Amino acid sequence: MIRSQQSIFLISSAALFFSGITLLSYRVFDWGLLPLLGLFILYLSAKKNRSVISLFLFFLLGLLLFQLATGWINEWDVSKETEILLNRSFLLFILMALALSHLISKEKIRFFTVFPNWRRRISMPSHTISLPSFLLIGLAGSSTIFIPLIWSPEVSEVKTLFLFAIGFTILNATLEELIWRGAMLSSLKRNVSVLYAVTVTSLGFGLLHLSIGIPLLLSLLFSFGGLFYAIVVLKTDSIYPSIVFHMVMNVGMVLNGWIN
């Protein structure tokens, strides 16, 4: 009975978290405050897993600041590229909010910032594979994002986009991985089940793309990317490979004109 109540509590918390991300991403701020209020009430009533509720609550507060800051720069007379880079840099608000949550919960953030053990073998459902082979397969899969460029007639334009792609990639991939696979995944994994941690961070990662104008269905498909990055981090016990794979995808997205 207690375990069932705990499961309902965690599912309800995640549902409020996801609805908060969705509403705040669509800038429905009035309704977006309701999930924040709900999480605050759960935080006050919680006897267990308060740190999980705190994590969700402070993430949404950071997202609220992110959206307000983004709306502010939309009024500036700057280039589209500068606006996008500033938008990505404002992800720091979410990261700082998560750091504050950890401080209040008296927990340390584990960002998985150790280099992979290259001699390690990765356990798969029916066999094991060496870490270098595992990462090479992941890199090959991520690199498929460049395939559309083969038929691109605007090669010169692609070259001019490359510098912007590098700046966007460094900001976006690094901050998103530190948020989702660093602060969020490591903290949830420590306090609840791995399945819950991976599900919440993967789906949340996808939904956050609503804030940059990605349609809902495509944002949900991005959740599979979050799942892939989570598996990479958990299998290698390091965040660096997922950052690299994320960077490869981001460069391809910019060069393909999907980020504008």
C-alpha positions as CSV (number, residue, x, y, z in Angstrom):
1,M,0.0,0.0,0.0
2,I,2.8,2.4,0.9
3,R,4.7,1.6,-2.2
4,S,1.5,2.2,-4.3
5,Q,1.0,5.6,-2.7
6,Q,4.6,6.4,-3.3
7,S,4.3,5.5,-7.0
8,I,1.2,7.7,-7.3
9,F,3.0,10.5,-5.6
10,L,6.0,10.3,-8.0
11,I,3.8,10.0,-11.1
12,S,1.7,13.0,-10.0
13,S,4.9,15.0,-9.4
14,A,6.2,14.1,-12.9
15,A,2.8,15.0,-14.5
16,L,2.9,18.4,-12.8
17,F,6.5,18.8,-14.0
18,F,5.7,18.0,-17.6
19,S,2.6,20.2,-17.7
20,G,4.7,23.1,-16.2
21,I,7.3,22.7,-18.9
22,T,4.6,22.7,-21.6
23,L,2.7,25.6,-20.3
24,L,5.7,27.8,-19.6
25,S,7.2,26.9,-23.0
26,Y,4.0,28.1,-24.7
27,R,4.2,31.3,-22.5
28,V,0.9,30.5,-20.9
29,F,2.2,32.0,-17.7
30,D,-1.1,32.3,-15.7
31,W,-1.8,28.6,-16.1
32,G,1.9,27.7,-15.9
33,L,2.0,28.9,-12.3
34,L,-0.6,26.2,-11.3
35,P,1.9,23.3,-11.7
36,L,4.4,25.3,-9.6
37,L,1.8,25.7,-6.9
38,G,0.9,22.1,-7.1
39,L,4.6,21.1,-6.7
40,F,5.0,23.5,-3.8
41,I,2.0,21.9,-2.0
42,L,3.5,18.4,-2.6
43,Y,6.8,19.7,-1.3
44,L,5.2,20.9,1.9
45,S,3.2,17.6,2.4
46,A,6.0,15.2,1.3
47,K,7.6,13.0,4.0
48,K,9.8,11.3,1.5
49,N,11.5,12.3,-1.8
50,R,11.3,16.0,-1.0
51,S,14.5,16.5,-3.0
52,V,12.7,15.2,-6.1
53,I,9.9,17.7,-5.8
54,S,12.4,20.4,-5.1
55,L,14.2,19.5,-8.3
56,F,11.1,19.8,-10.3
57,L,10.0,23.0,-8.6
58,F,13.2,24.8,-9.0
59,F,13.6,23.6,-12.6
60,L,10.3,25.3,-13.5
61,L,11.3,28.5,-11.6
62,G,14.5,28.5,-13.7
63,L,12.4,27.9,-16.9
64,L,10.2,30.8,-16.0
65,L,13.2,33.1,-15.7
66,F,14.5,31.7,-18.9
67,Q,11.3,32.6,-20.7
68,L,11.1,36.0,-19.3
69,A,14.7,36.7,-20.3
70,T,14.1,35.4,-23.8
71,G,11.0,37.6,-24.1
72,W,13.2,40.6,-23.0
73,I,15.9,40.0,-25.7
74,N,13.2,39.6,-28.4
75,E,12.7,43.4,-28.1
76,W,16.4,44.1,-28.8
77,D,17.6,45.1,-32.2
78,V,20.1,42.3,-32.7
79,S,20.6,39.7,-35.5
80,K,18.7,36.4,-35.4
81,E,22.0,34.5,-34.8
82,T,22.8,36.7,-31.7
83,E,19.3,36.3,-30.4
84,I,19.6,32.5,-30.7
85,L,22.9,32.4,-28.9
86,L,21.6,34.6,-26.1
87,N,18.6,32.4,-25.8
88,R,20.8,29.3,-25.4
89,S,23.0,31.1,-22.8
90,F,19.9,31.8,-20.7
91,L,19.7,28.0,-20.0
92,L,22.1,29.0,-17.2
93,F,19.1,30.2,-15.3
94,I,17.8,26.6,-15.2
95,L,21.2,25.2,-14.2
96,M,21.6,27.8,-11.4
97,A,18.0,27.0,-10.2
98,L,18.9,23.3,-10.0
99,A,22.1,24.1,-8.1
100,L,20.0,26.1,-5.6
101,S,17.7,23.1,-5.3
102,H,20.6,20.8,-4.5
103,L,21.9,23.4,-2.0
104,I,18.6,23.5,-0.1
105,S,18.3,19.7,-0.2
106,K,21.9,19.4,1.0
107,E,22.9,17.2,-1.9
108,K,25.9,17.4,-4.2
109,I,25.5,17.5,-7.9
110,R,27.2,14.7,-9.7
111,F,27.7,15.8,-13.3
112,F,29.3,12.5,-14.4
113,T,32.4,14.7,-15.2
114,V,34.8,11.8,-15.3
115,F,36.5,10.5,-18.4
116,P,35.3,7.1,-19.7
117,N,37.3,4.0,-18.9
118,W,38.3,3.0,-22.4
119,R,38.9,-0.6,-21.3
120,R,35.4,-1.0,-20.0
121,R,32.9,-3.3,-21.7
122,I,29.3,-2.2,-22.1
123,S,26.6,-4.7,-21.2
124,M,24.0,-5.2,-23.8
125,P,20.8,-7.4,-23.6
126,S,22.5,-10.4,-25.2
127,H,26.2,-9.6,-25.2
128,T,28.9,-7.1,-24.2
129,I,30.7,-4.6,-26.4
130,S,33.9,-2.6,-25.9
131,L,33.4,1.0,-24.9
132,P,35.3,2.4,-28.0
133,S,33.0,0.3,-30.3
134,F,29.9,1.4,-28.4
135,L,30.9,5.1,-28.8
136,L,31.8,4.7,-32.5
137,I,28.4,3.2,-33.2
138,G,26.8,6.1,-31.4
139,L,28.9,8.7,-33.3
140,A,28.0,7.0,-36.6
141,G,24.3,7.2,-35.7
142,S,24.6,10.9,-34.7
143,S,26.4,11.7,-37.9
144,T,23.5,10.7,-40.0
145,I,22.2,14.2,-39.4
146,F,24.6,15.4,-42.1
147,I,23.2,13.2,-44.8
148,P,20.7,15.9,-46.1
149,L,23.7,18.2,-46.8
150,I,24.9,15.8,-49.5
151,W,22.1,17.1,-51.7
152,S,22.2,20.7,-50.6
153,P,22.8,23.1,-53.5
154,E,23.8,25.9,-51.2
155,V,27.3,24.8,-50.2
156,S,28.6,28.4,-49.8
157,E,25.8,29.2,-47.4
158,V,26.5,26.1,-45.4
159,K,30.1,27.4,-45.0
160,T,28.9,30.8,-43.6
161,L,26.7,29.0,-41.1
162,F,29.5,26.9,-39.7
163,L,30.9,29.5,-37.3
164,F,27.4,30.1,-35.9
165,A,26.9,26.4,-35.7
166,I,30.0,26.0,-33.5
167,G,28.9,28.7,-31.1
168,F,25.3,27.4,-30.9
169,T,26.6,23.8,-30.4
170,I,29.0,24.6,-27.6
171,L,26.3,26.6,-25.7
172,N,23.3,24.4,-26.4
173,A,24.8,20.9,-26.1
174,T,26.9,21.6,-23.1
175,L,24.2,23.3,-21.1
176,E,21.4,20.9,-22.0
177,E,23.6,17.9,-21.1
178,L,24.7,19.5,-17.8
179,I,21.0,20.2,-17.0
180,W,19.4,16.9,-18.0
181,R,22.0,14.2,-17.8
182,G,24.2,16.0,-15.2
183,A,22.0,17.7,-12.5
184,M,18.6,16.0,-13.2
185,L,19.6,12.4,-14.1
186,S,22.2,12.0,-11.4
187,S,20.0,13.5,-8.7
188,L,16.9,11.5,-9.7
189,K,18.9,8.3,-10.1
190,R,20.2,8.8,-6.5
191,N,16.7,9.2,-5.0
192,V,14.3,7.1,-7.1
193,S,14.5,4.3,-9.7
194,V,16.7,4.5,-12.7
195,L,13.6,3.9,-14.9
196,Y,11.9,6.9,-13.4
197,A,15.0,9.0,-13.7
198,V,15.5,8.1,-17.4
199,T,11.8,8.5,-18.3
200,V,11.4,11.9,-16.7
201,T,14.7,13.4,-18.0
202,S,14.1,12.0,-21.5
203,L,10.5,13.3,-21.8
204,G,11.4,16.6,-20.1
205,F,14.3,17.1,-22.5
206,G,11.9,16.6,-25.5
207,L,9.2,18.9,-24.1
208,L,11.7,21.7,-23.4
209,H,12.2,22.1,-27.2
210,L,8.7,23.6,-27.2
211,S,10.3,26.8,-25.8
212,I,12.3,27.3,-29.0
213,G,9.3,26.8,-31.3
214,I,9.6,23.1,-32.1
215,P,6.2,21.5,-32.7
216,L,4.8,19.2,-30.0
217,L,5.1,16.0,-32.0
218,L,8.7,16.7,-33.0
219,S,9.5,17.7,-29.5
220,L,8.2,14.4,-28.2
221,L,10.3,12.6,-30.8
222,F,13.3,14.5,-29.4
223,S,12.7,12.6,-26.2
224,F,14.2,9.5,-27.9
225,G,17.4,11.6,-28.3
226,G,17.2,12.2,-24.5
227,L,16.8,8.5,-24.0
228,F,19.8,7.8,-26.1
229,Y,22.0,10.4,-24.3
230,A,20.8,9.0,-20.9
231,I,21.8,5.5,-21.9
232,V,25.2,6.7,-23.1
233,V,25.8,8.5,-19.8
234,L,24.7,5.5,-17.7
235,K,26.7,3.0,-19.7
236,T,29.9,5.0,-19.8
237,D,29.4,6.7,-16.4
238,S,30.6,9.9,-18.1
239,I,28.8,13.0,-19.6
240,Y,31.5,13.8,-22.2
241,P,30.4,11.2,-24.8
242,S,26.8,12.5,-24.7
243,I,28.0,16.1,-25.0
244,V,30.0,15.1,-28.1
245,F,27.0,13.2,-29.7
246,H,24.7,16.1,-28.9
247,M,27.2,18.6,-30.5
248,V,27.3,16.5,-33.7
249,M,23.5,16.6,-33.9
250,N,23.3,20.3,-33.2
251,V,25.9,21.2,-35.9
252,G,23.9,19.1,-38.4
253,M,20.7,20.8,-37.4
254,V,22.1,24.2,-37.9
255,L,23.7,23.4,-41.2
256,N,20.5,21.8,-42.4
257,G,18.6,25.0,-41.6
258,W,16.5,23.5,-38.8
259,I,17.7,26.1,-36.3
260,N,16.7,29.7,-37.3
